[in-house]
Amino acid sequence: MKIDRTICMYCGACAGTCPTLALVLEEIRVRFIPEKCNNCGMCEMVCPVGAIDLDAEGDA
């Protein structure tokens, strides 16, 4: 998973939708916990700006 931090608005939609709590909204960033992720794709679908790419590798 990759989160494009140049367009992420830190709205928390992804963290609020994640059923496994693999995304956590912190004060100024979204933290990704890969071992909790089940690749369901909910975060990618709800991101209003398209900042999440589940198929990409890199710093989440």
Contacts in CASP RR format, 6 or more apart in sequence:
PFRMAT RR
TARGET T0000
AUTHOR 0000-0000-0000
METHOD contacts of the structure
MODEL  1
MKIDRTICMYCGACAGTCPTLALVLEEIRVRFIPEKCNNCGMCEMVCPVG
AIDLDAEGDA
1 32 0 8 1.000
1 34 0 8 1.000
1 37 0 8 1.000
1 43 0 8 1.000
1 52 0 8 1.000
1 53 0 8 1.000
1 54 0 8 1.000
1 56 0 8 1.000
1 58 0 8 1.000
1 60 0 8 1.000
2 52 0 8 1.000
2 53 0 8 1.000
2 56 0 8 1.000
2 57 0 8 1.000
2 58 0 8 1.000
2 59 0 8 1.000
2 60 0 8 1.000
3 30 0 8 1.000
3 32 0 8 1.000
3 51 0 8 1.000
3 52 0 8 1.000
3 60 0 8 1.000
4 50 0 8 1.000
4 51 0 8 1.000
4 52 0 8 1.000
4 53 0 8 1.000
5 29 0 8 1.000
5 51 0 8 1.000
7 49 0 8 1.000
7 50 0 8 1.000
7 51 0 8 1.000
8 30 0 8 1.000
8 47 0 8 1.000
8 49 0 8 1.000
8 51 0 8 1.000
9 48 0 8 1.000
9 49 0 8 1.000
9 51 0 8 1.000
10 25 0 8 1.000
10 28 0 8 1.000
10 29 0 8 1.000
10 30 0 8 1.000
11 48 0 8 1.000
12 25 0 8 1.000
12 30 0 8 1.000
13 46 0 8 1.000
13 47 0 8 1.000
13 48 0 8 1.000
14 23 0 8 1.000
14 30 0 8 1.000
14 42 0 8 1.000
14 43 0 8 1.000
14 46 0 8 1.000
14 47 0 8 1.000
14 52 0 8 1.000
15 23 0 8 1.000
15 24 0 8 1.000
15 25 0 8 1.000
15 30 0 8 1.000
15 43 0 8 1.000
16 23 0 8 1.000
16 25 0 8 1.000
17 42 0 8 1.000
17 43 0 8 1.000
17 45 0 8 1.000
17 46 0 8 1.000
18 42 0 8 1.000
18 43 0 8 1.000
19 38 0 8 1.000
19 40 0 8 1.000
19 42 0 8 1.000
20 36 0 8 1.000
20 37 0 8 1.000
20 38 0 8 1.000
20 40 0 8 1.000
21 33 0 8 1.000
21 36 0 8 1.000
22 32 0 8 1.000
22 33 0 8 1.000
22 34 0 8 1.000
22 36 0 8 1.000
22 37 0 8 1.000
22 38 0 8 1.000
22 43 0 8 1.000
23 30 0 8 1.000
23 31 0 8 1.000
23 32 0 8 1.000
23 33 0 8 1.000
23 43 0 8 1.000
24 30 0 8 1.000
24 31 0 8 1.000
24 33 0 8 1.000
25 31 0 8 1.000
32 60 0 8 1.000
34 60 0 8 1.000
39 54 0 8 1.000
41 54 0 8 1.000
43 52 0 8 1.000
43 54 0 8 1.000
44 50 0 8 1.000
44 52 0 8 1.000
44 53 0 8 1.000
44 54 0 8 1.000
END
